[in-house]
Amino acid sequence: MLTFTDLHGLQVDLSFTRGEFEVEPKHVLVFLKRDNKWLCTIHKHRGIEVPGGKLEEGETLEEAAIREVFEETGVHVKNLQWFAEYAVHDKVLFCKTVFMAQFAGQEQIEFDLETSGMLWLADEEFVNHPNLSFHMKDEGMKRMLEELKRRDKQW
């Protein structure tokens, strides 16, 4: 497990072992790579980040991941795989499940109040773009990207 402090000063624990945290995940993130570029969404306030969000009532983590990617980007996913979990020690402890997925198609969508678009970033841009969200700049993201590169042949 990796423990670090995020850019807001909160303790975050990252694990590549499923079920390591005592709190149930209620949020999801999805890493999807196509033609050596990462799928990103443009959050109107935070900046560029990977698609994700909160579970809705009655949803599984997998259903939420598929829905969030589509709502934020218009992209359909396939081969969704559990990848990691992380717990954020905020006023209320919360946990996110991180998935890997493959591209299965795309539709044109109207972007909502939270997002202003989507884009595909090459590796170098994915870690160095000037408009990255704070979520994309912490030690946990760097560690997940290292692990994703290590597993690149799997997906």
CORNOR-V328282 format. One line per field, one symbol per residue. psi: psi as a letter, one per 30 degrees, with the letter a starting at -180 (. if undefined). A space follows every 50 residues. Layout:
psi=???
//
This chain:
psi=kkklkafggkkkkkkgkkgfkfkkkgllkkkkkkhgkkklljkfefakll klakklkfkleeeeeeeeeeeffgkkllhkkkelkkkkiaekklkkkklk llkglklklkkafekgallkkleeeffgkfgklfefgleeeeeeeeeeee geff.
//
